Amino acid sequence: MTLKLSLIGYGKHATKRIIPALKNQSNLILSSIISRKNYRKTHKGIKLYNSIGELKKNHYPDFFYICTPIKIHISNIKEIIKKFPKTNIICEKSITDDYSQTKYIIDHCKKNKIFLFESYMYKYHPHFKKLEKIVKSTNYENDNLNLNIKCRYTIPKLDPNNHRNKSGPFYDIGCYPISVIYFLFKIKTTRNLKIKKIKVSKNWTFIKFAKNNHIFSLSWGYGLNYKHYFWAKIGNLKICTNKIFTKDSDFKPLIELSRNKKNKKIKCEKGDNFIYMFDYIYKNYLNEIKRNLFYNEINEISLLMQHIKKLIKTRAYKFK
């Protein structure tokens, strides 16, 4: 069965990553693009609209993919809900920059059995799946096992017109390392988190906290070297891997393991994050158990981000 997807937003990210990935799909096709921008090129067989309101009922899509600045995600989704109340929604992370807005969206989708998906695309790549399998095999949930986790995501200085300048680094970049500790270690909002250190500059944040014997150091920001990695010491096992969040489709990921002076390198499949993600969506969008899992994940990550944001705001050491 072929499903139709309508893309909302036509920025560089959409043209570089989303549209090429959809062209590789046989079961999920791009049927329309909605954007106020002038289109830099035409797309054969794809309807072009300036707003969601212009989308005709006879072009009713099976999915909307929201690829606009975070600040306007809520208005995009409310407009979709009003005109296309049963259409499935895929939204770029973060769904909103406010937990109450995210909760409103989750509740509405639950009530109306709408498939809601927050596109943490890295989670579906074989690279992350192998990392997840390794972490699970360590019995990390044992509170007596010392755990030290470091995760960073930083990118170079942005173009002044880049939409990320409007949303800010927390919900656009910080969501990556924060989501990782949820996906891998199920860290949730809890009073058991003990803050060790928080440092903040204009576009960079570092936070270190502990939960029992588990220590997490996360950092993110703009205007720095392009770098993203995951490093962990779980008991006597060290795990290290680069480019965990995004990568060129021809990049060959590698996970390095070290234990008792013995080293091992695990090769991972290459490929595009978004192609793997779209394959996963197509296979699971009708699965009620998965749909409820996605509601819960979106809620928990949004809660965790709200909690960390408050900690940063009230307890940060600011420096130039």
C-alpha positions in Angstrom: 0.0 0.0 0.0 1.4 3.4 -1.0 0.9 6.2 1.5 1.0 10.0 0.7 3.0 12.5 2.8 2.6 16.3 2.8 5.8 18.2 3.8 5.3 21.4 5.7 8.5 23.6 5.4 11.0 23.9 2.6 14.2 25.0 4.1 17.7 23.6 3.6 17.1 20.7 6.0 14.0 19.6 4.0 15.7 19.9 0.6 19.0 18.2 1.8 17.7 15.4 4.0 13.9 14.9 4.0 13.0 15.1 0.3 16.0 12.9 -0.9 15.1 10.2 1.7 11.5 10.2 0.6 12.6 9.7 -3.0 14.1 6.4 -1.8 10.8 5.2 -0.5 8.5 3.0 -2.5 5.7 2.9 0.0 5.7 6.5 1.3 5.6 9.2 -1.3 5.8 12.9 -1.2 2.5 14.2 -2.6 2.6 17.9 -1.6 4.8 20.6 -0.2 3.5 23.5 1.9 5.7 26.5 2.3 5.6 30.3 2.1 9.0 30.4 0.4 9.6 30.6 -3.3 10.4 27.1 -4.5 14.0 26.8 -5.8 13.0 24.1 -8.2 9.9 22.3 -9.3 9.0 18.7 -8.2 7.3 16.6 -10.8 3.9 15.2 -9.6 4.1 17.1 -6.3 1.4 19.7 -5.5 2.8 23.0 -4.1 0.8 25.2 -1.6 1.5 28.3 0.3 -0.4 27.2 3.4 -2.1 24.2 5.0 -5.4 25.9 4.4 -4.9 25.8 0.7 -4.5 22.0 0.7 -7.5 20.5 -1.0 -9.6 17.8 0.6 -9.1 15.6 -2.5 -5.3 15.7 -1.7 -5.9 14.5 1.8 -2.5 13.0 2.9 -1.9 10.0 5.1 0.9 11.9 6.9 2.0 15.4 7.5 5.8 15.9 8.1 6.5 19.2 10.0 9.8 20.6 9.1 9.5 24.2 10.2 11.1 26.2 13.1 10.2 24.8 16.5 8.5 28.0 17.6 5.7 27.4 15.0 5.3 23.7 15.4 2.3 24.2 17.8 0.5 26.4 15.3 1.2 24.0 12.4 -0.2 21.1 14.4 -3.3 23.0 15.6 -4.1 23.9 12.0 -3.6 20.3 10.9 -5.9 19.1 13.7 -8.6 21.5 12.7 -8.7 20.7 9.0 -7.4 17.2 8.8 -8.3 15.7 12.2 -7.4 12.1 11.4 -4.1 12.6 9.6 -0.9 11.1 11.1 1.7 13.6 12.2 5.5 13.3 12.0 7.2 16.3 13.6 10.9 17.3 13.7 12.3 17.3 17.2 11.5 19.0 19.4 7.7 19.0 18.9 7.4 22.2 21.0 9.5 24.3 23.3 7.0 24.0 26.1 5.8 20.9 27.9 2.2 22.1 28.3 1.9 22.5 24.5 3.5 19.1 23.9 1.1 17.5 26.4 -1.9 19.1 24.7 -0.8 17.6 21.4 -0.2 14.1 22.9 -3.6 14.2 24.6 -5.4 15.1 21.5 -3.7 12.5 19.4 -4.3 9.8 22.0 -8.0 10.7 22.2 -8.4 10.6 18.4 -6.0 7.6 17.8 -3.7 9.7 15.7 -0.2 8.4 15.0 2.2 11.0 16.5 5.9 10.7 15.9 8.8 12.9 17.0 11.6 12.4 14.5 14.7 11.5 16.5 16.0 9.9 13.3 19.3 8.7 14.7 17.5 6.1 16.9 16.6 4.0 13.9 20.0 3.7 12.3 21.9 0.4 12.7 24.7 2.4 14.3 22.5 3.4 17.3 20.8 0.0 17.4 24.1 -1.7 17.9 25.1 0.8 20.6 21.8 0.2 22.3 22.4 -3.6 22.2 25.8 -3.2 23.8 24.6 -0.9 26.6 21.7 -3.3 27.4 24.2 -6.2 27.7 26.1 -4.4 30.5 23.4 -4.7 33.2 23.8 -1.0 33.7 20.6 -0.8 35.8 22.6 -2.4 38.7 23.0 0.6 41.1 26.2 -0.9 42.4 27.8 -0.7 38.9 29.6 2.6 38.4 28.5 4.4 35.3 30.1 7.4 33.6 28.4 8.8 30.5 29.6 11.7 28.3 27.7 13.0 25.3 28.3 16.1 23.2 26.7 17.8 20.2 28.1 21.1 18.9 27.9 22.7 15.5 29.7 25.7 13.9 28.5 29.3 13.8 25.1 29.6 12.2 24.1 31.8 9.3 22.2 34.8 10.8 19.1 33.8 8.9 19.1 30.2 10.1 15.9 29.2 11.8 17.9 27.7 14.7 18.7 31.2 15.8 15.0 31.6 16.6 14.5 28.3 18.5 17.8 28.4 20.3 20.3 25.6 21.0 18.4 23.9 23.9 15.4 22.5 22.1 17.2 22.2 18.7 20.6 20.8 19.7 20.4 20.0 23.4 17.5 17.6 22.7 20.0 15.1 21.2 22.2 14.3 24.2 19.2 14.6 26.5 17.2 12.2 24.4 20.1 9.7 24.3 20.2 9.3 28.0 16.4 8.6 27.9 16.6 6.1 25.0 19.7 4.3 26.3 19.3 4.5 30.1 15.6 5.5 30.6 16.6 8.5 32.7 13.4 10.4 33.6 12.5 13.5 35.5 13.2 12.7 39.1 14.3 14.3 42.3 17.1 11.7 42.5 19.1 13.7 40.0 21.9 15.4 41.9 23.5 18.3 40.1 27.3 18.3 40.0 28.0 21.2 37.7 26.2 23.5 35.2 28.0 26.0 33.0 26.4 28.3 30.4 27.6 30.8 27.9 25.6 32.5 25.2 25.4 29.5 22.9 27.0 26.6 24.9 25.8 24.6 27.8 27.4 21.9 30.0 25.6 20.0 32.7 26.8 17.2 34.9 24.5 15.3 37.2 24.4 12.0 39.1 21.8 9.4 39.9 23.0 7.0 42.5 26.4 5.8 41.1 25.6 6.9 37.6 27.2 10.2 36.3 26.1 12.0 33.2 27.9 14.8 31.5 26.1 16.5 28.6 27.0 19.4 26.4 25.7 21.2 23.3 25.8 24.5 21.5 26.5 26.6 18.4 29.6 28.4 17.2 31.9 25.5 18.1 33.7 22.7 16.3 31.3 20.3 14.6 31.5 17.4 17.0 29.1 14.8 18.4 30.0 11.7 20.2 28.9 9.2 22.9 31.4 7.9 25.4 30.6 5.6 28.3 32.4 3.7 31.1 30.1 1.0 32.5 31.9 -1.0 35.1 35.2 -1.9 33.4 33.9 -1.5 29.9 34.6 1.6 27.9 32.4 2.5 24.9 33.2 5.2 22.4 31.6 6.2 19.1 31.5 9.3 16.9 28.8 10.8 14.7 26.1 9.2 16.6 23.4 11.7 15.7 23.8 12.5 12.1 26.1 11.4 9.3 26.6 11.3 5.6 25.0 8.2 4.0 28.4 6.8 3.0 30.0 7.3 6.4 30.9 3.9 8.0 30.2 4.1 11.8 32.5 2.4 14.2 31.9 1.5 17.9 35.1 1.1 19.9 35.1 -1.1 23.0 37.8 -1.5 25.6 37.9 -3.8 28.6 40.9 -5.0 30.7 43.3 -3.6 28.1 41.6 -5.6 25.3 40.2 -3.5 22.5 37.5 -4.3 20.0 36.1 -2.4 17.0 32.6 -3.0 15.9 31.7 -2.0 12.3 28.1 -0.8 11.7 26.1 -0.5 8.5 26.2 2.8 6.7 23.1 4.6 5.3 20.8 7.6 5.7 19.2 8.1 9.1 16.0 9.3 7.5 15.6 6.4 5.2 15.8 4.0 8.1 13.4 6.2 10.0 10.8 6.3 7.2 11.0 2.5 6.8 10.3 2.1 10.5 7.4 4.5 10.4 5.8 2.7 7.5 6.1 -0.7 9.2 4.8 0.5 12.6 2.3 3.3 12.1 -0.7 0.9 12.4 0.7 -0.8 15.5 -1.3 0.4 18.5 1.4 -0.8 21.0 4.1 1.2 19.1 1.8 4.2 18.9 1.3 4.3 22.7 5.1 3.8 23.1 5.7 6.9 21.0 3.2 9.0 23.0 5.0 8.0 26.2 8.5 8.7 24.8 7.5 12.1 23.6 6.0 12.9 27.0 9.0 11.6 29.0 11.6 13.4 26.9 9.6 16.7 27.0 9.3 16.4 30.8 13.0 15.7 31.2 13.9 18.6 29.0 11.7 20.9 30.9 13.3 19.7 34.2 16.8 20.2 32.9 15.9 23.6 31.5 14.7 24.8 34.9 17.9 23.5 36.5 20.0 25.4 34.1 18.0 28.6 34.5 18.1 28.6 38.3 21.5 27.0 39.0 23.8 27.8 36.1 27.2 29.4 36.5 27.4 31.9 33.6 30.7 33.0 32.0 31.8 34.8 28.9 
